[in-house]
């Protein structure tokens, strides 16, 4: 059965008016020493693209899918065929999933695991047939009511055990399907009120959970990269992995920072009160940037809207950090994004991915040119020039003291500061974006 009655999406350039074509994403075009496909490593999110029904807190689902009327296991099998056809027609090489995305939960854990075995056998065969790859998988330890008080941070030891069993199975699936990464998202790992919460016990248990997961991965020979995905709130009032810096401090405290990196989502960054670039920069500066969930939030809405990325300013700044990081491999750009509720047809799944892929492709072009020109690097060098010699060099080399600094300060006259010319910086970014856009 064919689910997408379209030809393979082709690059037609920025003057094309065909909505089923790429305007900027030309997969085989070299940008620097890599092709666009190698730089961007796009991935399809199974949950938003093939499982979600486009419901929201104020309305039922609107999605119209060819597999809607099938029973649960037949629906799961149809989705396997659909996602591999989708990846073939869009040229996307990778996909990601939670365990419950690909197979229905049974009445017991054993039945759930049996369902997973059936579907992952189909996925493995499709991967061998097509060459498509699993960027990462994870366990959904947040949707079911058993996780109402958390999973690894649950107040009930039986729930902790159930969550561990699900992660154990998911790690076995990661090994089976050669996943390049494995993600932990603490969807319910947080609290509503500290007055009924033992925060220290919960965080200690979360660390114990991660250590056991790493030990089991080593035991079965899974060598993929472990990733944590920060989010500040929603569904809990406060989540423990609120942003990259907080989660990094947690990893350092429990000696886990050598085993984990971060999967950073743009919409989660803005919910945390940061820019996407800020979260990427913090992770990059600390050697912790692993992968990206490529989406965007709506500036007028205060929840996780998971829109497809279309803001070229944001994708440019994101690609600037990613290129400075040396890329994302073995991570990638996973479209943890969904069509709007009003974009309910199956064709909209393709159209939305084209928008996101083009936005990041254009961002890649612009960011590469920015780095090539060294304009912003030169600004930074000039701004901090006083630390390159004399007393400044002593400061950064830990070769001075408060006494010496006081003696220096006592002899100072007026300190001559220079303007950052911030508006010029913003203008220059606009110039890069507009120039590359016009050049195609």
Buried (B, 14 or more C-beta within 10 A) or exposed (E): EEBBEEEEBEBBEBEEEEEBBBBBBBBEBEBEEBBBBBBBBBBBBBBBBBBBBBEEEEEEBBBEBBBEEBEEBEBBBBBBBBBBBBBBBBBBBBBBBBBBBBBBBBEEEEEBBEBBBEBBEBBBEBBEEEEBBBBBBBBBBBEBEBBEBBBBBBBEEEBBEBBBBBBBBBBBBBBBBEBBBBBBBBBBBBBEEEEEBEEEEBBBBBBBBBBBBBEBBEEEEBEBBBBBBBBBBBBBEBBBBBBBBBBBEBBEEBEBBEBBBBBBBBBBBBBBEBBBBBBBBBBBEBEBBBBBBBBBBBEEEEEBBBBBBBBBBBBBBBBBBBBBBEBBBBBBBBBBBBBBBEBBEBBBBBBBBBBBBBBBBBBBBBBBBBBEEEBBEEBEEEEEEEBEEEBBEBBEEEEBEEEEEEEEEEEEEEEEEEEEEEEEEEEBBEEBBEEBBEEE
